[in-house]
Amino acid sequence: MKFIFSLMSLLFLGACQRRGLPVQPMESSNAVATAPKIAFFQIKVIEKEQHYEAKIVQQQVVLGILDRPINRPQVVENQWIISFLDGKKKVLEQVILKNPLNRYLEFADDNGVFKSYSIKKHEETFFFRVQQHPAFATLRVEQILPNQQKKQLFTIRL
């Protein structure tokens, strides 16, 4: 499992680094400590009756800079907002994901009729990446409800 996660991390690393930046050798350990980093997270979440249990399965940090989209994606109902907070509960970074517990399948059957199914899962392991910040203290996950309201699902201390 670690091999697969490491391989995925390397593939995503190539896709998320900025192109055209000159490569400069790191001359000291201080330069490496202050260099920009990307954090890759693999999280397992289990939906119980009235709450969620979550834990970080694997975390890997590599040198690099994430490309930032010019426009922030529109947040829609049922998506998850993953927020990284510092010790004072200030949001430092956010990632918006489709709800990993909901899977949508679309296909054409043998007769060529288009079919679409929604599957609700109660347990899932999902993956995302974020620009690392040294002050990350807590990971908070919220779900977008109707009328753009938010429901906090779980938090993980880093």
N, C-alpha and C positions, 0 to 999 in steps of 0.2 A: 504494500500500500504506500509506503514511504517513497519507493522508487517511482510509482505512478505520479504521486503528488510532486516530487522533484522534477520529473519530466514535464508535467503540466506547467510548473513554475517557470522552467526555462523557456518553454514555448511562448507563454504569455509575456515573459520578460522581453523577448525580441519584439513582440507586437506593441508593447507599451512604452518602450524607450523612445526618446526624441531622436529623430534622424538629423544628421548634419552637424551635430555637436562634435567638436574636436575631442579626441581621446587624449587625456593628459595623464601621465603616470602619477600615481599617488606616492609622494615622497616621504610621508611620515604617518605614524599611527593616528596622529591628531587629524590629519587630512581625511583619513578613512572614517574616523568617528564623526566628523562634521559633514561628510559627503551626503547628498540626498539619497534616500533609500525608499524602496517599495516593499510593503509588507503584504504577503500572501496569507490568507486565512482559510482554513477548512473548518467549518463548524457543523456540529451535529445538533439538531433540534428535535425534540420529542414533544408533541402536543398531548397534554393530559386533559382531564375533564375541564378544569377552569384555569389552567396555567400552562406555561411552557417550561421545559427544562432544556438547557443548552450548555454546550461546552466546546471549547476549542480543541479540535482533534489534532490539528497541526498548524504551526505558524512558521513561516520562513521569511527572512528579511534579506534583500539583495540590494546592491547599489543600482541606482537608476532614478529616472524622472518619468512620471506618468504624463502622457499627453492629456491635456485638459480640453474638454469640448468647449466650443465657443459659447453655445447656448446650453444652459442647464436643462436636462430632460424634464418634460412635464410629468408631474407626479399624479398618478391616477389611482382610483379606488383599488384596494387590496394589495398594492405594492408595499414593500418594506423599505423603510429608511434606516440605514445603519449609521449611527452617529458615534464618533470618537470624541470623548470628552476629556478635558484635563482635570486636575484635582479640584478646581473650583466650579466644575460642571459647565464650563464653557465649551461649546461645540467647536472642534478644531477641523474636522473633516467629516464628510458625509458621502455615503454610497447609496444609490437607489437601485433596488433589485425587484424583479418579479417575485411574488410569494413562492418560495421553493416547495411549500407544502401543497400547492395546486399545480397540477400538470394538465396540459391541454394536448389532446391527440387529434390530428386531422388526417384523413386518408380517403382514398377512393376504394370502394369495395369491388368485388368481382364484376358487378354489373355497371361499374363506372359511376355509381352514386356517391356523392361527397358526404362523408360522415364526420362528425365532430363530437368529441367526448371530453368531459372535464372529470378529472380524478382527484379526489381529496385524499392526501396522504397524512398520516399521523406521525411519521418519522422520516427525516431526510437529512442527508449530509450535503452541504452546499459550499461553494467556493467563491471568493471574491478577492480583489486586491485594492490597496489604498496607498496613497503617498504617506510614508511613515513620518511621524512627528515625535520628538523625544518626550513630549509632555503627555502622551496618551496614557490615561489612567483607567478609563472605563469605556466599554463598548455597549451602546444602548440600541435596541431594535424596537422600532415602532411600526405599526401597520396603519395604512391610510384607510379610513372609514368613509362612508358617504358624507358629503358636504365638507370634504377635506379635513375632517377631524382626525386626530391621531390617538391610537391606543397603544400604550407601552406593552410590549410582549415579554421582554426579558432584558437583563443587563448582565454583563460579564466583566469582572475586574481583571485588568491586564497586569 
